[in-house]
Amino acid sequence: MSKSAAGHAQRASVSADPGTEAAFFDVDNTLMRGASLFHVARKMYQRGAFRMRDAASFGFKQARFLMRGESLKDIQSIRETALALATGLLSDDVKQLGDEVYDEVIASKIWPGTRALADQHLRVGRRVWLVTATPVEVAAVIADRLGLTGALGTVGELENGAYTGRLVGDILHGPAKAVAVEELATRQGLDLARCWAYSDSYNDVPLLTLVGNPVAINPDTRLRRHARENNWPVYDFRSGRRAATLGLKAATGAGAVYGLWRGVNRFRRHAA
């Protein structure tokens, strides 16, 4: 560990009051590779919930998402399709579906570097929340499996335990994420100036600018440029290169944790 990284880790671990601090993580392309909703849709298709044409549409959007990042148009299209397909499904069934999808797909798509960042925050006593457009039932499964504090996600309206095809509020995307985090901070007494936020998308700039420690992970082109112009830390876990471009505002030891993880894995490969 370099002296600089060690200093950052030390400052992170001696926070005056970690109880007022939290870290907020986007899910798709930030915590995991690809779109979580796609994998839920695929599982629904395997159960005969919709047709091949619908599955092909989800697959096309997933491929485009992996190549160029999310777009508001795609998010809205996926939302409308998912709401229509979910109408009549039971909430308990969707939770069970989330468990199955996590075990079969999502667990293997978690970025180890992002997981290390989240774990570092937990170790020093900060709360860690997922903030995502993914249905809250699925987001909650991911948060629970990773040992995180909780999840904020898109909420579908329920009637007698079944989805009506309508939302409670709007899809949790873009500015809506910032609003949800502000409300959570008020309820839990968080000091947003001492909090962190992580995302891959320029659409999440409202959330990133809300906190004192914004971080870009696997950023799209516009977010990378914005982060560079504002001297934000940038982590890119999509390549094999040493992926941590730290801004001057970096004030957490998570980069050191990721470096340690990479070093241990290289050592294991050589020892094998």
N, C-alpha and C positions, 0 to 999 in steps of 0.2 A: 504494500500500500504506500502511495506517495505521501510526502508530508502534507501536501495540500488536501488530498483526499482524507487523510487521517484527521486533519483539522476540521473538515466539514463533518465527518462522522462524529467527532467529539462534540461539536456545537449542537448537532442534532440530538445527541443523547442527553444533553444537560439542559434541555428546554425548561424554562421557568415553570410553565404550566401546560404540559402536554394534553391535559383534559380539555383545553380550549382549542386544540388543534385537530385537524382532520386532513385526510387526503382523499381526493375524488378521482376515480378512474372511469374513463369511457371504456366500453367493452370491445366493440367491433374494430379490428385492426389495431387496437391499442393494447388490450389485455390478451386478445386471442387473434389468430389469423383468420380473416374472413368475417362473414356476417352470421351471427348466432341464429337469427331468425330463419335463415336459409336451412340450417340443419334441422330446426324444429319442423319446418315445412316438409322437408324430405321424409322425416319420420312419419308425419301425418299422411303423406302420399303412400308410404309403405303399408299403412293401415287402411288404405282405401278411402281416405277422407276427401280426395279430389282427383281430378283427371290428369293424364299425362301432359296435356297442354298447359295446365297450371304449373305443373312441376318444371316443365321446360322453361317457362317464363321466370320462375324463381332461379333456376340454374343460370340463365343468361345474365340476370341482374347480379348474381353472386360472382360470376366471372368478371363482369365489368367492374364490380366493386373492388375485387382483388387487384385489377390492373390499374385503375385510376382513382380509387377512393370513392367515398360516398357523394351523392348529389341529392339535393332536396327533392328533385323530381322523382328519382328512384325511390327515395325513402317514402314519399307520399304514395307512389304506386304500390309498393310492397305493403304499406299500411292498409290501403283500401282492399287489396286482394286478401290479405291475412284476416281482416275483419269479416269479410264476406265468408271466408272459409271456416272461420271459428264460430260463426253464429250457431248456437245450439249446443256447442261443446260444454262440458262441465269443467268448472275451475279445477276440481280435484284431479281430473284426467290430464289437464294441461300441466299441472305440477308433476304428476307421475311421468308425463312425457319429457319434461325438463330433466328429471333424474336420469332417464334412459339416454337422452341425447348427450348429457354431460359425460356419462360413463363411456358411451360408444364413440363419441366424436370430440366434444369440446375439450376434454381433459388433455388430449394429445395435441391440441392446437393452442394451448396457453403459451404465450411467449415467456420462456424462463427468465429473461431479463426484467420484464414487467412484473412477474411474480416476485422477483427479488426486491424490486422497489416497494411493492405493497408490504412484503414481510418486514422490510426494514422499518417502515412506519409503525407497524404493529409492535415491533420489538421495543420501540422507545415510547410506547404508550399512546400513540395517536389512533383515533378511529379511522377506519378505511371504508369508504362507501363506493359502490358502483353507481354510475349515473349513465343511463342508456335508454335508447329508444326501444330496446328489446322489451317484450312483455314482462311486467314486474314479477310474475310467477317464475319465469325462466331465469331472470336476473337474480332473484332471491336464491335459487338453487345454486347458481355459480358462486355467489357470495358465501353461502353456507359451506359449500364444498372446499372453498379456499380459506375458510376460517376468518372471513372479513366481517366487519360490523353489520353491514346490511346493504340494501340496494334500493335505488330509486329507478323506476322504469315506467313504461307506458301502461296505463291502467284501463282495462276493458270493463265496460259496464256489465254487471251481473244481475240476473233475475232468477230467483229460486236456484241459485248455484250455477246457472248456465249463462254463457255469453250472449248478449243481445245483438252484437254486431255494431255497437256504438262504443265510443270512448268516454271515460270520465276525464274531462279536461281535454287536452290535446296530446298528440304524440310528443314524447319527451325528447326533443331534438332542438339544436341551435339555442336560441334565446330562452326557450322553455327550461333547459337544463339549469341556466343561471337562476331563474326564478325559483325552481324547486330547491336548489342548494341554499339560496338566501332564506327560504322558509325553514329549511332544516336547521340552518345555523341559528336562526332566531329561537327555535324550539329547544335546541340543545346547548345554547350558550357558547357557540363557537366564535372565535375571533378570525374572520376570514382573511385578515391581513397576515395571519400566522398559519394559514392553510395552504395546501398544495392541490393542484389539479393537473391531470394528464390526459392528453387526447392526440389523435392522429389527424384531426380534421379542422380545416379553417372555419367550418360551420360552428365549432365550439369555442371560438374566440370570446364570445360573451362570458362563458364559464371561466375560461383561462384568465381573463382580465379581472374577474371578480375576486380572485385570491392573490395573496402576496407572493406565491411561488408557482407560477405557471411553467409547465414542462411539455414540450412536444415529443411524442413518441411515434416513430414510423410516419412522419408527417407527410401530408400531401404537399404539392408544390407551393401552393399559396401559404400554407401554415409554416413551411420551412422558411420561406422568405420573410414572413411576418416575425417568426421567432428570431431570425438573424437580425432583423432591423431593431428588435426590442431587447436583444441580448438575453433571450431565454435559453435555458438548457435544451439540447436536442439529443434524444437517444434514437438510434435506428437499429432495430434488432432483426431486420429483414435480410441482412447480408452476413457473410462470415468475417467481415473486417471488424476491427476494434471499433465498436459503434457507440461512442459517447463524445459528443461535442458539447462541452460544458460552457455555459455563459457565465459572466461574472457574478450573476445573481444566485448561482447555485449555492444552496445552503443545507444540503442533506448528504448523508454518507451513502445514499443508495447507489451512486456510481461505483463506489468502492466495493459494495456488495456484489454488483454485477461483474466487476472485474475479477473478484475472488471466485465467483461461480464459473466464469470462463476458464480461469487458471486451473481450478480443480478438475474440470472436465478434460482439459488438454492433458493434464497429468494422468488421468485415468486411461485415456486413449493410448498414451505412450506406454503405460505400465501393462496394458492388456497384452 
